[in-house]
């Protein structure tokens, strides 16, 4: 066997020109769609190799992006790792102080920025000295070059670099390829450094039938941002297998996404529940053709059964997947067994997070049934940060999710460890209560947090956003919950809110609700106390 064959991003890049030159990446703009063939992308990536060299980037240095999903961002995904530098995608939705911290901690040398994001980046640069180590800013597309110190034009740099092929270095497969930071729900964000080998293996697993089943016949609408866990690895997986990439840029509302699906014949969509909900609601209200879709992948937060059933009405099977920044991220996919193709048994599997894809192993901790995973694309430690070392135990990653293992290795997440509610010495799963609440036809969103209680120590507080025009009462909701919960698990306190606050990646942000509760900003309505 040729054991020295390197599993690197370079092998993925070479397939663009050699195997799929006529495939395309399509970027949505305010004026329509911009297309580039994979052969053209490969030529521009060669130019980028020379650009990075002329900018003085050394092997192993971090090169950042501050950008939406687009062809240019895809080009950087391939060029930076193949050059031997580290692709560092900055999450544009983090708080300013978090972005500044990340840039300083990563020691970014260059930041490539979308023209539409120059102004917010310029404000960050002006407000923090943590950008002092950045040597160059490169603006992609139309943007004010004068807003950033010494900014350069992306297209001018590519024009100056010339059209010939670049002599790429040999990069060891265990060298660093990409760097992503967690969203920092507690403390500072933490960096996860992915190797070329982990990217290659993760991309291969995406192409498996029990993964995302990517193939060259696919046209993947990559709604999940490229600044969030490398868009779940889809740009690399698509390049590996020759699937077309459909990039929505900043146009993430229901109407443009529906138009993108219909006009570009998307076959697969991937995104978080909030965005897929917006797409579904637009199509349900205004019409739209989703018939080209063979399916979808949804993750980042618990996927409501109601959302999956809504897509089934349009003939689209949206599968729940689970992972995290520390796992590259794909660990499980809720693809039901062939024997459970309909009825409640089918939905029992669909409402889990699925079973592990090949090469990922999973177990539950002995103390609180915390999900632990290991595998070739699972982090072994954080990047230059020992404060999270307690999450890594004897070669396993403690994920922070509490779960149950069901028949056939299917995993059901019952809560986050930090979100469990201990009432009278018994645990209440906030996720279980939320899932039942969001099954009520009048509930649009719901998040459950612990509320201090003199008698029981903690009780669940249900923070509920009702659907437009709904007038459901606390009694209505409690009666609905009593069908699936023990009496003592049913919340006796409710707060009706306009919407559940979200994190930068679209997850429910319970720490905001906890702070609002502590500050007396939530109007709490109490029902009869638990007896």
Secondary structure, DSSP 8 states (H G I E B T S, - for coil): --TT----HHHHHHHHHHH-TT-EEEEEETTEEEEEEHHHHHHHHHHHHHHHHHTT--TT-EEEEE--SSHHHHHHHHHHHHHTSEEEE--TTS-HHHHHHHHHHHT-SEEEEEGGGHHHHHHHHHT-GGGTT--EEEEESS--GGGSTT-EEHHHHHHHH-SS--------TTSEEEEEE---SSSS--EEEEEHHHHHHHHHHHHSTTTT---TT-EEEE-S-TTSHHHHTHHHHHHHHT-EEEE-TT--SHHHHHHHHHHHT--EEEE-HHHHHHHHHHHHHH----TT--EEEE-SS---HHHHHHHHTTT--EEEEEEEGGGTEEEEE----TT--SHHHHHHHHTS-BEE-TTEEEEE-TTT-EEEEEETTS-SS-TT-GGGGGGEETTEEEEEEEEEE-GGG-EEEEEEGGG-EEETTEEE-HHHHHHHHTTSTTEEEEEEEEEEETTTEEEEEEEEEE-TT----HHHHHHHHTTTS-GGGS-SEEEE-SS--B-TTS-B-HHHHHHHHHTT-S-EEE-S---
